[in-house]
């Protein structure tokens, strides 16, 4: 097939070449909701409000002033606690990533220390068992056979 088969010789394929304007095609509705750039009104995108820079600067300055006031309050509270003799204990457990303070030998009375050690060991044991259970169920659900299917 030659390329001239598709275009007729001498025929103008431009619909507006003879001066007549074709009827405008109706705008297609967008599948995107109007608030997300698919507005049907003038094909407009999201309407972004422009902020007054002076108003924004006032808001930021008041925010900064509030943060400084809060910082002063926290420093005053910390100083009051230090003057009152309140000590903040150093976090020391677990040794890899300390998140809590744990000191049975110094904080628990001598007659209750054995009970506390047993309770703590039981708690650690249940945590280990539950973690192992979650891991085993996860592995089984990934690699196991589906027992619920019918043959």
Backbone as JSON Lines, residues from 0, in Angstrom:
{"i":0,"aa":"X","n":[0.83,-1.18,0.0],"ca":[0.0,0.0,0.0],"c":[0.88,1.25,0.0]}
{"i":1,"aa":"X","n":[0.5,2.18,-0.77],"ca":[1.27,3.41,-0.84],"c":[0.73,4.41,0.17]}
{"i":2,"aa":"X","n":[1.56,5.35,0.61],"ca":[1.1,6.33,1.58],"c":[-0.01,7.2,1.05]}
{"i":3,"aa":"X","n":[-0.12,7.34,-0.26],"ca":[-1.17,8.21,-0.8],"c":[-2.55,7.59,-0.7]}
{"i":4,"aa":"X","n":[-2.63,6.32,-0.32],"ca":[-3.91,5.66,-0.17],"c":[-4.68,6.26,1.0]}
{"i":5,"aa":"X","n":[-3.99,6.62,2.04],"ca":[-4.64,7.15,3.23],"c":[-5.03,8.61,3.06]}
{"i":6,"aa":"X","n":[-4.23,9.37,2.38],"ca":[-4.54,10.78,2.16],"c":[-5.01,10.95,0.73]}
{"i":7,"aa":"X","n":[-6.15,11.52,0.56],"ca":[-6.66,11.73,-0.78],"c":[-5.91,12.9,-1.4]}
{"i":8,"aa":"X","n":[-5.5,12.7,-2.65],"ca":[-4.72,13.72,-3.33],"c":[-5.59,14.96,-3.55]}
{"i":9,"aa":"X","n":[-5.06,16.1,-3.2],"ca":[-5.74,17.34,-3.47],"c":[-6.83,17.68,-2.47]}
{"i":10,"aa":"X","n":[-7.17,16.81,-1.58],"ca":[-8.22,17.1,-0.61],"c":[-7.58,17.65,0.66]}
{"i":11,"aa":"X","n":[-8.13,18.7,1.15],"ca":[-7.6,19.31,2.35],"c":[-8.23,18.59,3.55]}
{"i":12,"aa":"X","n":[-7.4,18.02,4.4],"ca":[-7.9,17.26,5.53],"c":[-8.09,18.13,6.77]}
{"i":13,"aa":"X","n":[-7.7,19.38,6.7],"ca":[-7.88,20.29,7.83],"c":[-9.32,20.77,7.84]}
{"i":14,"aa":"X","n":[-10.11,20.47,8.9],"ca":[-11.52,20.85,8.9],"c":[-11.75,22.35,8.99]}
{"i":15,"aa":"X","n":[-10.78,23.11,9.46],"ca":[-10.96,24.56,9.57],"c":[-10.28,25.31,8.44]}
{"i":16,"aa":"X","n":[-9.82,24.62,7.41],"ca":[-9.08,25.27,6.33],"c":[-9.98,26.14,5.48]}
{"i":17,"aa":"X","n":[-11.24,25.82,5.36],"ca":[-12.13,26.61,4.51],"c":[-12.77,27.78,5.25]}
{"i":18,"aa":"X","n":[-12.33,28.06,6.47],"ca":[-12.82,29.21,7.2],"c":[-13.98,28.9,8.11]}
{"i":19,"aa":"X","n":[-14.57,27.75,7.98],"ca":[-15.68,27.39,8.85],"c":[-15.14,26.79,10.14]}
{"i":20,"aa":"X","n":[-15.61,27.28,11.22],"ca":[-15.17,26.72,12.51],"c":[-16.06,25.52,12.81]}
{"i":21,"aa":"X","n":[-15.43,24.48,13.19],"ca":[-16.22,23.3,13.52],"c":[-16.87,23.49,14.89]}
{"i":22,"aa":"X","n":[-17.89,22.73,15.15],"ca":[-18.56,22.84,16.43],"c":[-17.61,22.33,17.52]}
{"i":23,"aa":"X","n":[-17.54,23.05,18.61],"ca":[-16.61,22.6,19.67],"c":[-17.1,21.29,20.27]}
{"i":24,"aa":"X","n":[-16.15,20.44,20.53],"ca":[-16.49,19.17,21.14],"c":[-16.69,19.4,22.64]}
{"i":25,"aa":"X","n":[-17.67,18.75,23.22],"ca":[-17.89,18.95,24.66],"c":[-16.7,18.4,25.45]}
{"i":26,"aa":"X","n":[-16.38,19.11,26.53],"ca":[-15.25,18.69,27.36],"c":[-15.57,17.36,28.03]}
{"i":27,"aa":"X","n":[-14.59,16.5,28.05],"ca":[-14.78,15.21,28.7],"c":[-14.74,15.38,30.2]}
{"i":28,"aa":"X","n":[-15.57,14.65,30.88],"ca":[-15.55,14.66,32.34],"c":[-14.31,13.91,32.8]}
{"i":29,"aa":"X","n":[-13.66,14.45,33.77],"ca":[-12.47,13.82,34.31],"c":[-12.87,12.77,35.33]}
{"i":30,"aa":"X","n":[-12.11,11.71,35.4],"ca":[-12.36,10.68,36.4],"c":[-11.79,11.09,37.75]}
{"i":31,"aa":"X","n":[-10.99,12.16,37.78],"ca":[-10.42,12.65,39.03],"c":[-11.44,13.59,39.67]}
{"i":32,"aa":"X","n":[-11.7,13.46,40.97],"ca":[-12.64,14.37,41.64],"c":[-12.22,15.81,41.51]}
{"i":33,"aa":"X","n":[-13.18,16.71,41.62],"ca":[-12.93,18.13,41.4],"c":[-11.88,18.7,42.34]}
{"i":34,"aa":"X","n":[-11.84,18.25,43.55],"ca":[-10.88,18.81,44.5],"c":[-9.46,18.34,44.3]}
{"i":35,"aa":"X","n":[-9.25,17.37,43.39],"ca":[-7.91,16.82,43.19],"c":[-7.37,17.12,41.81]}
{"i":36,"aa":"X","n":[-7.79,18.23,41.21],"ca":[-7.24,18.63,39.92],"c":[-8.12,18.25,38.75]}
{"i":37,"aa":"X","n":[-9.2,17.54,38.94],"ca":[-10.07,17.14,37.84],"c":[-11.32,17.99,37.78]}
{"i":38,"aa":"X","n":[-11.21,19.26,38.07],"ca":[-12.36,20.13,38.12],"c":[-12.99,20.25,36.74]}
{"i":39,"aa":"X","n":[-14.29,20.19,36.7],"ca":[-15.0,20.34,35.43],"c":[-15.15,21.81,35.07]}
{"i":40,"aa":"X","n":[-14.92,22.7,35.99],"ca":[-15.07,24.13,35.74],"c":[-13.78,24.7,35.18]}
{"i":41,"aa":"X","n":[-13.79,25.01,33.91],"ca":[-12.66,25.63,33.22],"c":[-11.39,24.8,33.28]}
{"i":42,"aa":"X","n":[-11.49,23.54,33.59],"ca":[-10.3,22.69,33.65],"c":[-9.3,23.16,34.7]}
{"i":43,"aa":"X","n":[-9.8,23.84,35.74],"ca":[-8.9,24.41,36.74],"c":[-8.32,23.33,37.62]}
{"i":44,"aa":"X","n":[-7.15,23.59,38.12],"ca":[-6.52,22.68,39.07],"c":[-6.95,23.06,40.48]}
{"i":45,"aa":"X","n":[-6.28,22.52,41.44],"ca":[-6.62,22.76,42.84],"c":[-6.5,24.25,43.15]}
{"i":46,"aa":"X","n":[-7.48,24.77,43.84],"ca":[-7.46,26.17,44.23],"c":[-6.6,26.32,45.48]}
{"i":47,"aa":"X","n":[-5.43,26.9,45.31],"ca":[-4.49,27.05,46.42],"c":[-4.62,28.47,46.96]}
{"i":48,"aa":"X","n":[-5.03,28.61,48.21],"ca":[-5.14,29.96,48.75],"c":[-3.76,30.56,48.99]}
{"i":49,"aa":"X","n":[-3.64,31.83,48.66],"ca":[-2.38,32.52,48.89],"c":[-2.46,33.23,50.24]}
{"i":50,"aa":"X","n":[-1.44,33.05,51.06],"ca":[-1.44,33.61,52.4],"c":[-0.8,34.98,52.39]}
{"i":51,"aa":"X","n":[-1.29,35.81,53.27],"ca":[-0.7,37.13,53.46],"c":[0.62,36.93,54.21]}
{"i":52,"aa":"X","n":[1.74,37.33,53.63],"ca":[3.04,37.08,54.29],"c":[3.16,37.76,55.65]}
{"i":53,"aa":"X","n":[2.57,38.93,55.81],"ca":[2.67,39.62,57.1],"c":[1.87,38.87,58.17]}
{"i":54,"aa":"X","n":[0.71,38.37,57.79],"ca":[-0.09,37.59,58.72],"c":[0.63,36.3,59.1]}
{"i":55,"aa":"X","n":[1.24,35.66,58.1],"ca":[1.98,34.42,58.35],"c":[3.18,34.69,59.27]}
{"i":56,"aa":"X","n":[3.84,35.82,59.05],"ca":[4.98,36.17,59.9],"c":[4.54,36.4,61.35]}
{"i":57,"aa":"X","n":[3.39,37.06,61.53],"ca":[2.86,37.27,62.88],"c":[2.56,35.94,63.55]}
{"i":58,"aa":"X","n":[1.96,35.0,62.79],"ca":[1.65,33.68,63.35],"c":[2.92,32.95,63.77]}
{"i":59,"aa":"X","n":[3.95,33.01,62.93],"ca":[5.21,32.33,63.25],"c":[5.89,32.96,64.46]}
{"i":60,"aa":"X","n":[5.84,34.3,64.55],"ca":[6.44,34.96,65.71],"c":[5.7,34.61,66.99]}
{"i":61,"aa":"X","n":[4.37,34.55,66.94],"ca":[3.62,34.18,68.14],"c":[3.89,32.72,68.51]}
{"i":62,"aa":"X","n":[4.04,31.88,67.5],"ca":[4.35,30.47,67.75],"c":[5.73,30.33,68.4]}
{"i":63,"aa":"X","n":[6.71,31.09,67.88],"ca":[8.05,31.07,68.45],"c":[8.04,31.57,69.88]}
{"i":64,"aa":"X","n":[7.27,32.63,70.15],"ca":[7.17,33.18,71.5],"c":[6.56,32.16,72.46]}
{"i":65,"aa":"X","n":[5.53,31.44,71.97],"ca":[4.9,30.41,72.8],"c":[5.88,29.28,73.1]}
{"i":66,"aa":"X","n":[6.66,28.87,72.12],"ca":[7.66,27.81,72.34],"c":[8.72,28.24,73.35]}
{"i":67,"aa":"X","n":[9.16,29.49,73.26],"ca":[10.15,29.99,74.22],"c":[9.56,30.02,75.63]}
{"i":68,"aa":"X","n":[8.28,30.42,75.76],"ca":[7.62,30.44,77.06],"c":[7.53,29.03,77.64]}
{"i":69,"aa":"X","n":[7.16,28.06,76.79],"ca":[7.09,26.67,77.25],"c":[8.46,26.16,77.69]}
{"i":70,"aa":"X","n":[9.49,26.52,76.94],"ca":[10.84,26.08,77.3],"c":[11.25,26.66,78.65]}
{"i":71,"aa":"X","n":[10.92,27.94,78.9],"ca":[11.23,28.54,80.19],"c":[10.49,27.84,81.32]}
{"i":72,"aa":"X","n":[9.21,27.48,81.08],"ca":[8.43,26.77,82.09],"c":[9.05,25.42,82.42]}
{"i":73,"aa":"X","n":[9.47,24.7,81.4],"ca":[10.08,23.38,81.62],"c":[11.39,23.52,82.4]}
{"i":74,"aa":"X","n":[12.19,24.51,82.05],"ca":[13.46,24.73,82.77],"c":[13.18,25.08,84.23]}
{"i":75,"aa":"X","n":[12.16,25.92,84.49],"ca":[11.81,26.26,85.87],"c":[11.36,25.04,86.65]}
{"i":76,"aa":"X","n":[10.57,24.17,86.02],"ca":[10.12,22.94,86.7],"c":[11.29,22.03,87.01]}
{"i":77,"aa":"X","n":[12.21,21.88,86.03],"ca":[13.39,21.03,86.27],"c":[14.23,21.58,87.4]}
{"i":78,"aa":"X","n":[14.42,22.89,87.44],"ca":[15.19,23.5,88.53],"c":[14.5,23.31,89.87]}
{"i":79,"aa":"X","n":[13.17,23.44,89.9],"ca":[12.42,23.24,91.15],"c":[12.55,21.79,91.62]}
{"i":80,"aa":"X","n":[12.52,20.84,90.7],"ca":[12.69,19.44,91.07],"c":[14.09,19.18,91.61]}
{"i":81,"aa":"X","n":[15.09,19.8,91.0],"ca":[16.48,19.63,91.49],"c":[16.64,20.22,92.88]}
{"i":82,"aa":"X","n":[16.03,21.39,93.13],"ca":[16.13,22.01,94.45],"c":[15.39,21.19,95.5]}
{"i":83,"aa":"X","n":[14.31,20.5,95.1],"ca":[13.53,19.69,96.05],"c":[14.2,18.36,96.34]}
{"i":84,"aa":"X","n":[15.22,18.0,95.59],"ca":[15.94,16.77,95.84],"c":[15.4,15.57,95.08]}
{"i":85,"aa":"X","n":[14.54,15.79,94.1],"ca":[14.02,14.7,93.29],"c":[15.1,14.28,92.3]}
{"i":86,"aa":"X","n":[15.42,13.0,92.32],"ca":[16.44,12.51,91.39],"c":[15.77,11.73,90.27]}
{"i":87,"aa":"X","n":[16.27,11.93,89.1],"ca":[15.78,11.19,87.94],"c":[16.77,10.05,87.71]}
{"i":88,"aa":"X","n":[16.25,8.83,87.77],"ca":[17.12,7.67,87.68],"c":[17.52,7.39,86.23]}
{"i":89,"aa":"X","n":[18.71,6.93,86.08],"ca":[19.26,6.65,84.76],"c":[18.63,5.37,84.22]}
{"i":90,"aa":"X","n":[18.24,5.41,82.96],"ca":[17.68,4.22,82.32],"c":[18.83,3.25,82.05]}
{"i":91,"aa":"X","n":[18.63,1.98,82.47],"ca":[19.74,1.05,82.35],"c":[19.35,-0.33,81.83]}
{"i":92,"aa":"X","n":[18.09,-0.51,81.4],"ca":[17.71,-1.83,80.92],"c":[16.8,-1.7,79.71]}
{"i":93,"aa":"X","n":[16.97,-2.5,78.71],"ca":[17.98,-3.53,78.45],"c":[19.32,-2.88,78.13]}
{"i":94,"aa":"X","n":[20.38,-3.62,78.36],"ca":[21.71,-3.03,78.18],"c":[21.98,-2.56,76.75]}
{"i":95,"aa":"X","n":[21.36,-3.19,75.76],"ca":[21.62,-2.82,74.37],"c":[20.99,-1.47,74.04]}
{"i":96,"aa":"X","n":[19.76,-1.25,74.49],"ca":[19.03,-0.01,74.22],"c":[18.22,0.35,75.45]}
{"i":97,"aa":"X","n":[18.82,1.06,76.41],"ca":[18.15,1.34,77.69],"c":[16.88,2.18,77.51]}
{"i":98,"aa":"X","n":[15.76,1.64,78.02],"ca":[14.5,2.37,77.96],"c":[13.85,2.53,79.32]}
{"i":99,"aa":"X","n":[14.24,1.71,80.31],"ca":[13.67,1.82,81.65],"c":[14.78,1.7,82.69]}
{"i":100,"aa":"X","n":[14.46,2.11,83.91],"ca":[15.39,1.93,85.03],"c":[15.03,0.63,85.74]}
{"i":101,"aa":"X","n":[16.02,-0.23,85.91],"ca":[15.78,-1.54,86.51],"c":[16.91,-1.83,87.5]}
{"i":102,"aa":"X","n":[16.56,-1.84,88.81],"ca":[17.58,-2.08,89.82],"c":[16.93,-2.78,91.02]}
{"i":103,"aa":"X","n":[16.8,-4.11,90.91],"ca":[16.13,-4.88,91.96],"c":[16.95,-4.85,93.25]}
{"i":104,"aa":"X","n":[18.26,-4.95,93.16],"ca":[19.1,-5.05,94.34],"c":[19.01,-3.83,95.24]}
{"i":105,"aa":"X","n":[18.86,-2.65,94.68],"ca":[18.84,-1.43,95.5],"c":[17.43,-0.93,95.82]}
{"i":106,"aa":"X","n":[16.42,-1.31,95.05],"ca":[15.11,-0.72,95.23],"c":[14.09,-1.65,95.89]}
{"i":107,"aa":"X","n":[14.33,-2.94,95.87],"ca":[13.39,-3.9,96.43],"c":[13.93,-4.37,97.79]}
{"i":108,"aa":"X","n":[13.08,-4.45,98.81],"ca":[13.55,-4.93,100.12],"c":[14.14,-6.35,99.98]}
{"i":109,"aa":"X","n":[15.07,-6.67,100.85],"ca":[15.82,-7.93,100.77],"c":[14.92,-9.15,100.82]}
{"i":110,"aa":"X","n":[13.89,-9.12,101.66],"ca":[13.03,-10.3,101.81],"c":[12.16,-10.54,100.57]}
{"i":111,"aa":"X","n":[11.99,-9.54,99.67],"ca":[11.14,-9.7,98.5],"c":[11.92,-9.79,97.2]}
{"i":112,"aa":"X","n":[13.25,-9.76,97.3],"ca":[14.05,-9.75,96.07],"c":[13.92,-11.06,95.29]}
{"i":113,"aa":"X","n":[13.9,-12.2,95.99],"ca":[13.8,-13.48,95.29],"c":[12.48,-13.57,94.53]}
{"i":114,"aa":"X","n":[11.4,-13.12,95.15],"ca":[10.1,-13.1,94.48],"c":[10.13,-12.18,93.25]}
{"i":115,"aa":"X","n":[10.76,-11.04,93.39],"ca":[10.85,-10.09,92.28],"c":[11.67,-10.67,91.14]}
{"i":116,"aa":"X","n":[12.79,-11.33,91.45],"ca":[13.59,-11.97,90.4],"c":[12.78,-13.03,89.68]}
{"i":117,"aa":"X","n":[12.01,-13.83,90.42],"ca":[11.19,-14.88,89.8],"c":[10.1,-14.27,88.91]}
{"i":118,"aa":"X","n":[9.47,-13.21,89.39],"ca":[8.42,-12.56,88.6],"c":[8.99,-11.96,87.32]}
{"i":119,"aa":"X","n":[10.15,-11.35,87.44],"ca":[10.79,-10.74,86.27],"c":[11.21,-11.81,85.27]}
{"i":120,"aa":"X","n":[11.77,-12.92,85.76],"ca":[12.17,-14.02,84.87],"c":[10.95,-14.62,84.18]}
{"i":121,"aa":"X","n":[9.84,-14.76,84.91],"ca":[8.61,-15.28,84.3],"c":[8.1,-14.34,83.21]}
{"i":122,"aa":"X","n":[8.15,-13.05,83.48],"ca":[7.71,-12.07,82.49],"c":[8.59,-12.14,81.24]}
{"i":123,"aa":"X","n":[9.9,-12.21,81.43],"ca":[10.79,-12.34,80.27],"c":[10.51,-13.63,79.51]}
{"i":124,"aa":"X","n":[10.25,-14.73,80.25],"ca":[9.95,-16.01,79.6],"c":[8.69,-15.94,78.77]}
{"i":125,"aa":"X","n":[7.64,-15.31,79.28],"ca":[6.4,-15.22,78.51],"c":[6.58,-14.35,77.27]}
{"i":126,"aa":"X","n":[7.38,-13.3,77.37],"ca":[7.67,-12.45,76.22],"c":[8.41,-13.26,75.14]}
{"i":127,"aa":"X","n":[9.4,-14.04,75.55],"ca":[10.14,-14.86,74.6],"c":[9.22,-15.89,73.96]}
{"i":128,"aa":"X","n":[8.39,-16.57,74.75],"ca":[7.46,-17.59,74.21],"c":[6.47,-16.98,73.23]}
{"i":129,"aa":"X","n":[5.9,-15.84,73.56],"ca":[4.94,-15.2,72.66],"c":[5.61,-14.72,71.37]}
{"i":130,"aa":"X","n":[6.82,-14.22,71.48],"ca":[7.55,-13.81,70.28],"c":[7.83,-15.01,69.38]}
{"i":131,"aa":"X","n":[8.27,-16.11,70.0],"ca":[8.53,-17.33,69.22],"c":[7.24,-17.83,68.57]}
{"i":132,"aa":"X","n":[6.11,-17.76,69.28],"ca":[4.83,-18.19,68.75],"c":[4.44,-17.35,67.53]}
{"i":133,"aa":"X","n":[4.58,-16.05,67.62],"ca":[4.26,-15.17,66.49],"c":[5.14,-15.51,65.31]}
{"i":134,"aa":"X","n":[6.42,-15.68,65.53],"ca":[7.35,-16.02,64.46],"c":[6.97,-17.35,63.81]}
{"i":135,"aa":"X","n":[6.69,-18.38,64.62],"ca":[6.36,-19.71,64.09],"c":[5.07,-19.68,63.28]}
{"i":136,"aa":"X","n":[4.06,-18.98,63.76],"ca":[2.8,-18.88,63.02],"c":[3.0,-18.13,61.71]}
{"i":137,"aa":"X","n":[3.8,-17.1,61.73],"ca":[4.09,-16.35,60.51],"c":[4.79,-17.22,59.48]}
{"i":138,"aa":"X","n":[5.8,-17.97,59.92],"ca":[6.52,-18.85,59.0],"c":[5.59,-19.93,58.45]}
{"i":139,"aa":"X","n":[4.78,-20.51,59.3],"ca":[3.86,-21.56,58.87],"c":[2.82,-21.01,57.89]}
{"i":140,"aa":"X","n":[2.34,-19.81,58.13],"ca":[1.34,-19.25,57.23],"c":[1.93,-18.9,55.87]}
{"i":141,"aa":"X","n":[3.22,-18.61,55.83],"ca":[3.86,-18.28,54.55],"c":[4.22,-19.55,53.78]}
{"i":142,"aa":"X","n":[4.8,-20.54,54.46],"ca":[5.32,-21.72,53.79],"c":[4.43,-22.96,53.91]}
{"i":143,"aa":"X","n":[3.42,-22.92,54.73],"ca":[2.61,-24.11,54.96],"c":[1.6,-24.36,53.85]}
{"i":144,"aa":"X","n":[1.02,-25.55,53.88],"ca":[-0.01,-25.91,52.93],"c":[-1.34,-25.36,53.41]}
{"i":145,"aa":"X","n":[-2.24,-25.12,52.45],"ca":[-3.56,-24.63,52.79],"c":[-4.45,-25.82,53.1]}
{"i":146,"aa":"X","n":[-4.86,-25.98,54.34],"ca":[-5.65,-27.12,54.76],"c":[-7.14,-26.9,54.52]}
{"i":147,"aa":"X","n":[-7.55,-25.68,54.19],"ca":[-8.95,-25.37,54.05],"c":[-9.49,-25.6,52.64]}
{"i":148,"aa":"X","n":[-8.65,-25.86,51.68],"ca":[-9.13,-26.05,50.31],"c":[-9.71,-27.44,50.13]}
{"i":149,"aa":"X","n":[-10.7,-27.52,49.3],"ca":[-11.33,-28.81,49.02],"c":[-10.65,-29.44,47.81]}
{"i":150,"aa":"X","n":[-10.47,-30.78,47.83],"ca":[-9.8,-31.43,46.69],"c":[-10.68,-31.47,45.46]}
